Amino acid sequence: MTDPREELLRQIKAIRDKMDPKLVERAKLAVFGKVPYDSANAKEAVGHFLDARDDGGAFRRKLAQALKAEGAGLDLEPPPAAPPTTPPVKPRRGGRMT
């Protein structure tokens, strides 16, 4: 008869072997109250937030100036350029006009 504790430890080890090592490390840090973050994902999220604002980039410039004053820089990609807006083509009338 096997010890239930040993059986559970064996199952836990098998599950950990199947998991991504980065995920296991993040879970270990989360247990101790340390919140790990992925800087690439955080950078992307901030970029999406800034791109979603309808202020013409004013908040992005204000944030960049505040970070520059602190000695850090805003190393995000510039906002995507808006496509040039051309007026719609006028519809052409067919046939005779009376």
C-alpha positions in Angstrom: 0.0 0.0 0.0 1.4 3.4 -1.0 1.5 6.4 1.2 -1.2 8.9 0.0 1.3 11.8 0.5 3.9 10.2 -1.7 1.2 9.6 -4.4 0.1 13.2 -4.3 3.7 14.4 -4.5 4.3 12.1 -7.5 1.1 13.6 -9.2 2.3 17.1 -8.5 5.7 16.4 -10.0 4.1 14.9 -13.1 1.8 18.0 -13.5 4.8 20.4 -13.1 6.8 18.5 -15.6 4.0 19.1 -18.2 3.7 22.8 -17.4 5.7 25.7 -18.9 8.7 26.4 -16.6 8.0 30.2 -16.8 4.5 29.6 -15.5 5.8 27.5 -12.6 8.2 30.3 -11.6 5.5 33.0 -11.8 3.2 30.8 -9.6 6.0 30.4 -7.0 6.5 34.2 -6.9 2.8 34.8 -6.7 2.6 32.7 -3.6 4.9 35.1 -1.7 3.0 38.1 -2.8 5.4 39.2 -5.5 3.6 40.0 -8.7 5.7 39.2 -11.7 4.9 41.0 -15.0 6.1 40.6 -18.5 7.5 43.9 -19.6 6.7 43.3 -23.3 3.0 42.6 -22.5 2.9 45.7 -20.2 4.5 47.9 -22.9 2.0 46.6 -25.4 -0.9 47.3 -23.0 0.2 50.9 -22.4 0.6 51.4 -26.1 -3.0 50.2 -26.8 -4.3 52.4 -24.0 -2.5 55.5 -25.4 -3.6 54.7 -29.0 -7.3 54.3 -27.9 -7.5 57.9 -26.5 -9.2 60.5 -28.7 -7.1 63.5 -27.7 -4.9 63.7 -30.7 -1.8 62.4 -28.8 -1.9 65.1 -26.1 -1.9 62.6 -23.3 1.0 60.6 -24.9 3.1 63.8 -25.2 2.2 64.8 -21.6 3.2 61.3 -20.3 6.5 61.5 -22.4 7.3 64.9 -20.9 6.6 63.7 -17.3 8.8 60.6 -17.8 11.6 62.7 -19.4 11.5 65.0 -16.3 12.0 61.9 -14.1 14.9 60.7 -16.2 13.0 57.9 -17.9 11.8 57.8 -21.5 8.7 56.6 -23.2 10.1 53.9 -25.5 6.8 52.9 -27.1 6.2 52.8 -30.8 4.8 56.0 -32.2 1.1 55.9 -32.8 0.0 54.6 -36.2 -0.4 57.4 -38.7 -4.0 58.0 -39.7 -4.6 57.2 -43.3 -5.2 60.3 -45.5 -8.8 61.2 -45.7 -10.0 61.9 -49.2 -13.5 63.2 -49.8 -15.8 60.5 -51.1 -16.3 60.3 -54.9 -19.5 62.0 -56.0 -22.0 59.6 -57.5 -22.6 60.0 -61.3 -26.0 60.2 -62.6 -27.0 58.1 -65.5 -29.5 58.9 -68.2 -31.0 62.1 -69.3 -31.7 64.9 -66.9 -34.7 67.0 -67.6 
